């Protein structure tokens, strides 16, 4: 996700053990936040469609027999 520009990271400054790699602290980039907003909007948009079909089969579209 970092290579795609969704998040950026840095080593944990509180890591004091030199024998282990420090944990990385991740935070979303402005592009990552815009992508998340778009994804949430899309999910809210299709949610009524998914809910309307409930009871007609499983999540894969299979109908009950």
Secondary structure, DSSP 4 states (H G I P E B T S, - for coil): -TTTTSEEEEE-TT---TTSPPPEEEEE-HHHHHHHHHHHHHHHHHHHHHHHTTTSS-TTSPPP-
